[in-house]
Amino acid sequence: MRRILKELSVITASWIDEHVNKNLKGELGNEQDFVDVMLFAVVDKFTNYGHSKETIIKATTLNIISAGSDTTSVHLTWILSLLVNNREVMKRAQEEIDIKVGKERWVDESDIKNLVYLQAIVKETLRLFPPGPLSVPHEAMEDCHVGGYFIPRGNWLMVNVWKLHRDPRIWSEPDEFIPERFLTSHAEVDYLGQHFEFTPFGSGRRSCPGITFAMQVTHLTIAQLLQGFDFTTPLNMPVDMTEGQSLTLPKAKPLKLVVTARLPSGFYIN
């Protein structure tokens, strides 16, 4: 763990140095990323706490990466589990990739916006298996009433996201894996916390800071996996969908798959 953290620290420091040098040379350009914004936003007054601007930016960047990495691996496992148990959905997603991208190149990040069925699969998996099923604890800053309940100041509150995502008053067949719902009845619902029936990453100022990173990695990873491989289970047995016990809702049992290439062999040579 210490070795990995040290390596991440070195990589992040190189990112910052690269952006600082571009700024000094006037090569910033029209597009700015997170590090560019942080270099502009972290003013001198923040360094009064004993840390340099670079240290503050590096720590913030590492926080975002760590916030998006653990939940992403769990989410990808659930996506593959659901797809293997629903092979017609996996086939349709692969057909979409074949039509929109083809088999002459790997899918890249710019293709994701055109893969609407893939996006629906990601959303439906987030609905069934949210990365934070009980969100994170919040403290009541003052006495208040919510839904007819009195909440005293100082009480800790947790939102049962798992229950909200399976509310039959909102979701038809709430326990079923139906990605098409996010193309029809819930087509306008996103995962950014603006629709309170679907808040896999929380809502408001304290929503997950790693949401953008996590979603970019998730969409691109699952798209490339589906483009490049077919997945089955040993003996074609259904995947056990029992949930484990953790803040990030992992599977209770490891996912074991048989992977078969679906592209020419040259695509798998680094």
matplotlib code that plots the C-alpha trace (Angstrom):
import matplotlib.pyplot as plt

x = [0.0, 2.8, 4.6, 1.4, 0.7, 4.3, 3.9, 0.6, 2.2, 5.1, 2.6, 0.4, 3.4, 4.5, 1.0, 1.2, 4.7, 3.5, 0.6, 2.8, 5.3, 2.6, 1.2, 4.7, 5.2, 1.7, 0.7, -2.5, -4.9, -8.7, -9.3, -8.6, -8.7, -9.0, -5.3, -5.5, -8.6, -6.9, -3.8, -6.0, -8.3, -5.7, -4.6, -1.8, -4.1, -4.5, -0.8, -0.9, -1.8, 1.7, 1.3, 2.4, 0.0, 1.4, 0.8, -2.8, -3.5, -1.8, -3.7, -7.0, -6.3, -5.4, -8.6, -10.7, -8.8, -9.2, -12.9, -13.5, -11.4, -12.8, -16.4, -15.6, -14.1, -17.2, -19.5, -17.7, -18.1, -21.8, -22.2, -20.4, -22.4, -25.7, -24.7, -23.7, -27.0, -28.8, -27.1, -29.6, -28.7, -25.0, -25.6, -27.5, -24.7, -22.1, -24.2, -24.4, -20.7, -20.1, -22.5, -21.3, -17.6, -16.9, -14.2, -11.3, -10.3, -10.8, -13.7, -12.4, -13.8, -15.2, -17.5, -19.3, -21.8, -23.1, -23.4, -26.8, -27.7, -24.4, -25.1, -28.5, -26.8, -24.5, -27.4, -29.5, -26.6, -26.2, -29.9, -29.8, -26.4, -25.5, -21.8, -23.0, -26.3, -26.6, -24.9, -22.7, -23.6, -24.9, -25.5, -28.6, -27.3, -30.6, -33.9, -36.1, -39.1, -38.7, -41.6, -43.5, -40.5, -38.8, -35.0, -33.1, -30.0, -26.9, -28.5, -26.7, -28.8, -28.3, -30.2, -31.3, -30.3, -30.8, -34.5, -35.1, -33.8, -36.2, -39.3, -42.2, -44.1, -41.4, -39.8, -41.8, -40.5, -37.9, -35.9, -35.5, -32.5, -34.2, -31.8, -34.5, -36.2, -33.5, -34.3, -38.1, -39.8, -36.7, -34.8, -34.2, -33.0, -29.2, -26.8, -25.7, -28.1, -30.7, -33.3, -33.9, -35.3, -31.9, -28.9, -26.2, -23.5, -25.5, -26.7, -25.8, -22.5, -21.5, -22.0, -19.2, -16.2, -15.0, -18.2, -16.7, -13.6, -15.5, -18.0, -15.4, -13.4, -16.6, -18.0, -14.7, -13.7, -17.0, -17.2, -13.8, -14.5, -17.7, -16.1, -13.2, -14.5, -17.4, -18.1, -19.6, -19.4, -17.8, -20.4, -22.7, -24.1, -25.9, -23.8, -24.7, -25.9, -25.8, -24.6, -21.7, -21.4, -19.4, -19.9, -19.4, -21.8, -19.5, -20.5, -20.5, -18.7, -16.0, -17.0, -15.5, -15.8, -14.6, -13.3, -13.3, -11.8, -14.2, -11.7, -8.7, -5.7, -3.7, -5.9, -4.6, -0.9, 0.5]
y = [0.0, 2.4, 1.6, 2.2, 5.5, 6.6, 5.8, 7.7, 10.7, 10.7, 10.5, 13.2, 15.5, 15.0, 16.0, 19.2, 20.0, 19.5, 21.9, 24.5, 24.4, 24.8, 27.8, 29.4, 28.8, 30.1, 26.8, 26.3, 26.5, 26.6, 23.3, 23.2, 20.1, 19.7, 20.5, 23.7, 24.8, 23.9, 25.9, 28.9, 28.3, 27.6, 31.1, 32.1, 32.3, 28.5, 28.0, 29.7, 26.3, 25.0, 23.3, 24.5, 25.0, 21.9, 19.8, 20.9, 20.1, 16.8, 15.8, 16.8, 15.0, 11.8, 12.1, 12.2, 9.2, 7.1, 8.0, 6.8, 3.7, 1.3, 1.9, 1.6, -1.9, -3.1, -1.5, -3.1, -6.5, -6.0, -4.9, -8.1, -10.3, -8.8, -9.1, -12.7, -13.5, -11.5, -12.6, -10.9, -7.5, -8.2, -9.2, -6.0, -3.9, -5.6, -5.1, -1.4, -1.1, -3.0, -0.7, 2.6, 1.9, -1.2, -3.9, -2.1, -0.1, -0.1, 2.0, 5.2, 7.9, 10.0, 7.1, 6.8, 9.5, 7.5, 4.2, 5.0, 1.4, 0.9, 4.1, 2.6, -0.6, 1.4, 3.4, 0.3, -1.4, 1.7, 1.5, -2.1, -2.0, 1.5, 1.9, 3.5, 1.8, 3.8, 6.9, 8.6, 9.9, 13.5, 15.5, 17.6, 21.1, 22.2, 20.7, 20.0, 17.9, 15.5, 13.5, 13.9, 12.9, 15.2, 15.2, 16.7, 18.8, 16.7, 13.4, 11.4, 10.6, 8.1, 7.9, 4.3, 4.7, 1.0, 1.2, 4.4, 2.7, -0.2, 1.7, 0.1, 3.4, 4.8, 1.9, -0.8, -4.3, -2.7, -5.9, -6.7, -5.7, -3.7, -1.2, -0.1, 1.9, 4.5, 4.9, 5.1, 5.9, 7.3, 8.5, 12.0, 10.6, 10.9, 10.0, 13.5, 13.9, 16.1, 13.3, 12.2, 8.8, 8.0, 9.2, 6.5, 9.1, 11.3, 14.8, 18.4, 19.8, 16.6, 14.2, 11.9, 13.9, 11.0, 10.7, 12.1, 10.0, 6.9, 7.2, 7.9, 4.8, 2.6, 3.5, 3.1, -0.1, -1.9, -0.7, -2.1, -5.4, -5.9, -5.0, -7.3, -10.3, -12.6, -13.7, -16.9, -18.7, -22.1, -24.8, -22.0, -21.7, -18.5, -15.9, -15.8, -12.3, -12.3, -9.0, -8.8, -6.6, -3.4, 0.3, -0.2, -3.2, -5.9, -9.3, -11.9, -14.4, -13.7, -13.5, -16.2, -15.9, -17.7, -15.0, -15.5, -13.1, -11.6, -9.4, -10.4, -11.5, -8.4, -6.3, -8.1, -7.6, -4.6]
z = [0.0, 0.9, -2.4, -4.4, -2.6, -3.3, -7.0, -7.2, -5.5, -8.0, -11.0, -9.6, -9.0, -12.6, -13.8, -11.8, -13.0, -16.6, -16.2, -14.4, -17.2, -19.8, -18.0, -17.8, -21.6, -22.4, -23.9, -21.8, -24.8, -24.7, -22.9, -19.1, -16.9, -13.2, -12.4, -14.5, -12.5, -9.2, -10.1, -10.6, -7.6, -4.9, -3.9, -1.6, 1.5, 1.5, 1.9, 5.4, 6.8, 6.2, 2.9, -0.6, -3.5, -5.2, -2.0, -1.7, -5.4, -5.1, -2.0, -3.6, -6.8, -4.9, -2.9, -6.1, -7.6, -4.4, -4.1, -7.6, -7.8, -5.1, -6.0, -9.7, -9.4, -7.4, -9.9, -12.9, -11.2, -10.8, -14.4, -15.7, -13.3, -14.5, -18.2, -17.9, -16.2, -19.0, -22.1, -24.5, -22.9, -23.3, -27.0, -27.6, -26.0, -28.2, -31.3, -30.5, -30.1, -33.4, -35.3, -33.7, -33.5, -35.5, -35.1, -36.8, -33.7, -30.0, -28.6, -27.0, -24.7, -27.5, -28.6, -25.3, -26.0, -28.9, -26.9, -25.3, -24.5, -22.8, -20.7, -19.8, -18.6, -16.3, -14.9, -14.3, -12.5, -10.3, -9.5, -8.4, -6.7, -5.7, -4.6, -1.3, -0.4, 2.8, 1.4, 4.0, 7.4, 7.7, 10.9, 11.5, 12.1, 13.8, 14.9, 11.9, 10.7, 7.8, 6.5, 9.7, 11.9, 14.4, 13.9, 16.9, 16.2, 16.3, 15.2, 12.5, 9.4, 6.7, 3.4, 2.4, -1.3, -1.9, -0.8, -2.9, -6.0, -5.5, -4.6, -6.5, -6.5, -8.8, -10.5, -12.3, -11.6, -9.2, -8.6, -12.3, -14.5, -17.2, -18.8, -21.3, -18.5, -18.8, -22.5, -22.0, -18.7, -17.0, -20.0, -18.4, -15.1, -14.5, -11.7, -10.8, -7.8, -9.5, -9.5, -5.9, -6.9, -8.3, -6.2, -6.4, -5.7, -3.3, -3.9, -3.3, -2.2, -0.4, -3.3, -4.2, -5.4, -7.6, -9.7, -13.0, -12.7, -11.8, -14.6, -17.3, -16.2, -15.9, -19.3, -21.2, -19.4, -19.9, -23.5, -24.3, -22.4, -24.3, -27.6, -27.2, -25.3, -24.8, -21.2, -19.8, -16.5, -15.9, -16.8, -17.8, -14.3, -13.3, -11.3, -7.6, -7.0, -3.2, -1.8, 0.6, 3.7, 3.2, 2.6, -1.1, -1.5, -3.0, -4.2, -1.4, -3.7, -6.2, -9.9, -12.0, -15.8, -18.9, -21.4, -25.2, -27.7, -30.3, -32.2, -34.5, -32.5, -33.4, -31.1, -28.0, -28.7, -26.7]

ax = plt.figure().add_subplot(projection="3d")
ax.plot(x, y, z, "-o")
ax.set_aspect("equal")
plt.show()
